[in-house]
């Protein structure tokens, strides 16, 4: 266990990618069941693929920066480096933004309300639970370096 694991809310014990996959599976099941009785929203497979690909690129770029700086990716692990450049100059949470975009891309492609709800649920969980926890952790670790960065760069976009 790391130093933050015991002080974090229970939801933080689940990794965001696993939360996203669970929501996606739940949405797929709901979509399949709902499609038997109601028609979905219009499908936009090309637009969905573009949005999902953009999300994947954003997430992988942020992941690569974490790897390059040798800082842990796990939200509850002790952060060793404050990354403020590159994609982190546009959003403080590019990995989470990337996952939201990927989920939204699937929703666009499938045209199912359940998929849109999964994307929204993921966003709300991350924004209400993970972001505040991580921001407090970064504030304690990096002090004014983080608060200056936080004042310059928005949480999402």
N, C-alpha and C positions, 0 to 999 in steps of 0.2 A: 504494500500500500504506500502511496505517496503522502506527502505532508498535508495536502488539501483534501484528500478523500474523506477523512473523518468529519470535516467541517462543512461539507457540501450538501446541498439538498439531495434527497433521494433520486430525483430525476437525473441528476448529473452522473449517476453511476452507469447510465446507458449512453453509449457513444452515438453522436448525431447521425453518422451513416446508418447505423442499425435502426435508429428511430425512423429515418427516411424510408428504409426498406420495409419496415413493419407497416408504416402508413401506406406505402405503395401497394403492398400485398393486400392490406385491408381494403384499399380503394379498388383494386382489381376485382376482388370478390364482390364488393358492393356494386360495382359497375356491371358485372356479369348478372347479378341477381336483378338489379333495377332494369337492365336492358330487356328483360323478359316482359316487363309491364309498361315501361315508358321509353320513349326515344330520347337519346342524349342530345347534347348540344352539337352544333356543326363541328365536323372534324377538320383539322388543318395539319395534315401530316408533315408537309414541307416546313411550315412555320414552326411546328412543334420540334422537328429535328434541328432546326437552326437554333432555337432557344435552348434546347437541351445541350447541343454541342457547345454553344457559348458558355453555358453554365459549367460544363465539364472542363473547358479550357481555363476558365477563371479559377475553378477549384484546384486543378492540377498545377497551375502556375503558383498559387499560394502554397500548396503542399511542397512544391519544389523549393521555394524560398525557405520554408521551415527546415527542410532537409539540408540545404546548402549552409544554413546558419547553425545547424546541429542543435536546434531547439525542439523540445517535445511537442507533438501535435495533440496529445490527449488533453482535453480541457482542464482536467484536475491535476495534471502534472505541473511541477514548478517550471515556470518559463525562464529560460536563460538569456534570451535575446529579444529585444523589442524591435520588430521589423516595421519600419515606417515608410519605406520607399517602394518603388515599383507599383504593383497592384494595390498595396496597402496605402498608397497615397490617394486612392480613389474611394476605398471603402475599408473600414476597420475589420470587416468580417468577410473576406472574399471566399473562404471555404464554404461558409454557411450560405452566402449569396449564390454561389455556384450550385449548391444542392437545391435551393429554392427554385432556381432557374431550370434545373434538370427536371424537377417535379412538375413545374409549370409547362415545360415542353411536352412531357408525357400527357398532361391534361389537354393541351392544345391538339396533340396528335390523336388522342383517343376520343376527345369530345365528350368526356364523361364528367358530370358534376362531382362524383366521388373523388376523382383525381384532383380537381380544383380544391376540394375541401382538404385533401391530404397535403397539398402544397401550402395552403393557408394554415393548417394545423402545425406543420413543421415550422413555418415562419413564427407563429405565435409562441410555440414552445421554446425555440431558440431565443427569441427576443425577450421573453419574460423570465426564462430560467438561466440559460447558458450565458448570454451576453452580460447581464448584470454581475453574475458570479465571476466571469473572466475579467471584466473591467475592474472590479474591486481587487482581484488578485494582482492585476497589472499595476494598479494604483499603489498597492502596498509594496510591490517589488521595484517599480521604476519611478515612483513619485511624480515630480513635476515633468519629467520627460514624457510620461504617459498622459498626464492631464493637458500638457501643451499639444500633444498629438491628437488627443480626443477633441480638443477645441478646434483643431484645423480640419479634421477628417470626420465625415459622418459615419454613423454606425453601419448603415446600409448603402445608400447612394446619395 
